[in-house]
Amino acid sequence: MSRQNLNDFFIWGIDDSPYGPVELPTLVNWIKDERVLAETWIFTRRDDMWQRASEIAELKMFFGKKFSREVDGQTITPGILRRIKILADLNDAQLSHLADFLEVQRVAQWAPVVQVGEAGDAMYFVLEGELRARVMVNDRETILSTFGAGEFFGDIALFDHGPRSADVLANVDSTLLRLSAISFNRLAKEAPSLATPFLQATSRTLASRIRADNKRLGVINQQFSASGR
């Protein structure tokens, strides 16, 4: 048997079936995503035995310190926060610290989160559920975008505190994380090393949205010009 094979791992799944072989980098990613927990049974070919994940030498460092926070009665872990796309590249310590600045907001189906014209004072991350941004034109609803789990909205409010440009309502019961403008200012002052990668990730997403909007406007202009000939 090769040395590479000796370093393989097998995971005992929640369906009482083994999965593998899995290499160490993949296993580490599964731990970060909380697909493998400290109590998960893992078989190592090298040791020819089953052990708890937290007992395996190469994995102990990932279970030595628990990075989690209680936020408004809900436990927020790095694995939960990493589901938010713009937070995926932050490490556990950074995500744990970020949780100190967040609030949990639960929204019932059809309830508004923000309303057009009101002062913007927070951005929101969608943990669970689905919401839509809309404007009313002649008493008819026009949907601008839909936000599912892992997405965010309202970010411009952190920078200009201007009026909301659209309503955002919950399509289904949803759970959000709210970062207020006041908390964002605290974050920038108290944890600049965390604020910097957070802003960079937010900016990349904003740039991507602007490019997509510009592309859509270009297509509309072309169609309008063609129809006028």
JONOR-V615890 format. One record per run of one state. SS is the DSSP state (H for helix, E for strand, C for the rest). FROM is the first residue (numbers start at 1). TO is the last residue. If there is no record, write none. Layout:
[[SS & FROM & TO] [SS & FROM & TO]]
This chain:
[[C & 1 & 2] [H & 3 & 6] [C & 7 & 8] [E & 9 & 12] [C & 13 & 17] [E & 18 & 22] [C & 23 & 23] [H & 24 & 32] [C & 33 & 40] [E & 41 & 44] [C & 45 & 48] [E & 49 & 52] [H & 53 & 55] [C & 56 & 56] [H & 57 & 62] [C & 63 & 67] [E & 68 & 71] [C & 72 & 73] [E & 74 & 77] [H & 78 & 81] [C & 82 & 84] [H & 85 & 87] [C & 88 & 91] [H & 92 & 101] [C & 102 & 102] [E & 103 & 107] [C & 108 & 111] [E & 112 & 114] [C & 115 & 118] [E & 119 & 119] [C & 120 & 121] [E & 122 & 128] [C & 129 & 129] [E & 130 & 137] [C & 138 & 139] [E & 140 & 148] [C & 149 & 151] [E & 152 & 153] [C & 154 & 156] [H & 157 & 160] [C & 161 & 162] [E & 163 & 163] [C & 164 & 166] [E & 167 & 170] [C & 171 & 173] [E & 174 & 180] [H & 181 & 190] [C & 191 & 191] [H & 192 & 227] [C & 228 & 229]]
